[in-house]
Amino acid sequence: MSMPKFGTPRIRTSALALTLGLLPLLAACGAGSDSKSASSEGSSSSSAATTTVNGATQLTVPDGVDDATKKEYIQENAIAVCMKKQGFTYTPHVRSSTETDAFAAVDGEDYARAKQFRQKYGFGYYAGAVYPNDTNVPFSKAAVAKRTAPQDQDEDGLTDAQKKAYDIALVGPPAKTKAEEKVAGCTETGRVAANGPALSAAAEKNAEKARDDQNHANGLALNGDAQLVQLAQQFASCLTGQGISVSTTQPTGLVSMVRLDISRQLPENFMSLSKEAALPLLNKDIGIALKDLDCGKKFRAAYFPKEKAKPYYGENG
């Protein structure tokens, strides 16, 4: 899930964690931006920014984005307007798919992109130790720093008291107890703009059950798809022939099986290995990753379009 000001260290830890856990995927249209265009450092790299009459930076929604992404733009823009009304600057930011999904380049949906990634980084686990300054590696020091660093200078020059006021305006006042923790302030204003008023507890429970039921049905449909089942068997046989263990032949599991099985066997210190210790492990990982990619080429070419039509996030979501 995305959140406003992701990684900004000044926001209280409890509020930061709460926002991460509760906010749905958001969005934004550039409504109300009837004045001049302006570039915006730290805003979405895929969209231009405009400035509204009251001076709040607004992002323009790129053409062709899905509904969830539109909501991200709506929320971020609404937060910016809300913060401006309270006398603060908030630079809206919508992360790209590569920023939100560290493994977007490796999953194999785009074969050419995945091959380019895997040829150098394998599945990415050991590459961070070998290439610590490469932001393309999910677990490198540079990538971690990029994901957690402030994306703008909105709070630069503020006094401690002003920074506290900024945080309260953004996420609401600190809760007195853990039970009272909730997203508030301009973040809640943005959420409502994007998603409408919060549902009652009962309605939210019903909506969650409906989502889980649909997810389960989608999983059954994908795993029962005759074409995918046949291609999965071919994929699994190819892996076995390459000396790679197969723990499942269900299409929904097989698509990422090799990578996930390896992740469960990683040493605890895999992110802090020396370059010398990580290099042979990386070379082995590259070999396995490329075998998995080639064995699954036909399967993934059929699987991902069908999974896009019937989204499935696993039974433990």
Helices and strands as residue ranges (DSSP letters): H 13-22, E 37-38, E 49-51, E 57-59, H 67-85, H 97-100, H 111-121, H 127-130, H 141-148, H 160-171, G 178-180, H 185-195, H 201-223, H 226-241, H 251-254, H 257-263, G 270-272, H 275-295, H 297-309
